[in-house]
Amino acid sequence: DAKTTQPPSMDCAEGRAANLPCNHSTISGNEYVYWYRQIHSQGPQYIIHGLKNNETNEMASLIITEDRKSSTLILPHATLRDTAVYYCIATHATGYALNFGKGTSLLVTP
Amino acid sequence: DAGVTQSPTHLIKTRGQHVTLRCSPISGHKSVSWYQQVLGQGPQFIFQYYEKEERGRGNFPDRFSARQFPNYSSELNVNALLLGDSALYLCASSFVVIDRADGNTIYFGEGSWLTVV
């Protein structure tokens, strides 16, 4: 699986959009980009995933660059409950082990 | 529908003892995987089981073992516990183990906190 690079920490004001970047410059053509988040002391929660196209669901939007070397997770209106560690993972569809890395610790402030 | 359930949620063991952690996957999911998360680190892959067979193993010693039952539930066993085994143990399930295209996302339980003293 391709290595991903994320900033260790970010801040966001409540009600504003949180844009979390991820670099995956060595991603291969059949690797998906998955995002999970982990609120303190809980299990990781699936957020969204994509291959080439931008994706949106009730939780977030995923923007993948045309060359697929980077992506951005967007939480459109961050709340205090979005404070968590966010993990960006590049993985093959036929793979079975997720490589979480260290993620980005997002702090949403009032 | 119930998500991935794990038991116990917290336990304390003494060095040298063994521990068994249990996991029930989401209904209909046939694949179960186990992860270890040490404080301050991301989860690390331990095992993957599908249709009761081990399909993948991470870089963990032989003290770690697991199995999957006919109802797709799973157990993780750790023998000869060390202080360094203190961690959050996560179980995850998915519908299939391969071809993780849309619909086959991996979902995690809340984990079992193991403290070794």
Chai-1 contact restraints between the chains, C-beta under 6 A:
chainA,res_idxA,chainB,res_idxB,connection_type,confidence,min_distance_angstrom,max_distance_angstrom,comment,restraint_id
A,Q42,B,E110,contact,1.0,0.0,6.0,A-B,restraint_1
A,G43,B,L90,contact,1.0,0.0,6.0,A-B,restraint_2
A,G43,B,F108,contact,1.0,0.0,6.0,A-B,restraint_3
A,G43,B,G109,contact,1.0,0.0,6.0,A-B,restraint_4
A,G43,B,E110,contact,1.0,0.0,6.0,A-B,restraint_5
A,G43,B,G111,contact,1.0,0.0,6.0,A-B,restraint_6
A,P44,B,F108,contact,1.0,0.0,6.0,A-B,restraint_7
A,Y46,B,T105,contact,1.0,0.0,6.0,A-B,restraint_8
A,A93,B,D99,contact,1.0,0.0,6.0,A-B,restraint_9
A,A93,B,R100,contact,1.0,0.0,6.0,A-B,restraint_10
A,A93,B,A101,contact,1.0,0.0,6.0,A-B,restraint_11
A,T94,B,I98,contact,1.0,0.0,6.0,A-B,restraint_12
A,T94,B,D99,contact,1.0,0.0,6.0,A-B,restraint_13
A,Y96,B,Q48,contact,1.0,0.0,6.0,A-B,restraint_14
A,Y96,B,G56,contact,1.0,0.0,6.0,A-B,restraint_15
A,Y96,B,V97,contact,1.0,0.0,6.0,A-B,restraint_16
A,A97,B,F45,contact,1.0,0.0,6.0,A-B,restraint_17
A,A97,B,G56,contact,1.0,0.0,6.0,A-B,restraint_18
A,F100,B,G42,contact,1.0,0.0,6.0,A-B,restraint_19
A,F100,B,P43,contact,1.0,0.0,6.0,A-B,restraint_20
A,G101,B,G42,contact,1.0,0.0,6.0,A-B,restraint_21
A,K102,B,G42,contact,1.0,0.0,6.0,A-B,restraint_22
A,G103,B,G42,contact,1.0,0.0,6.0,A-B,restraint_23
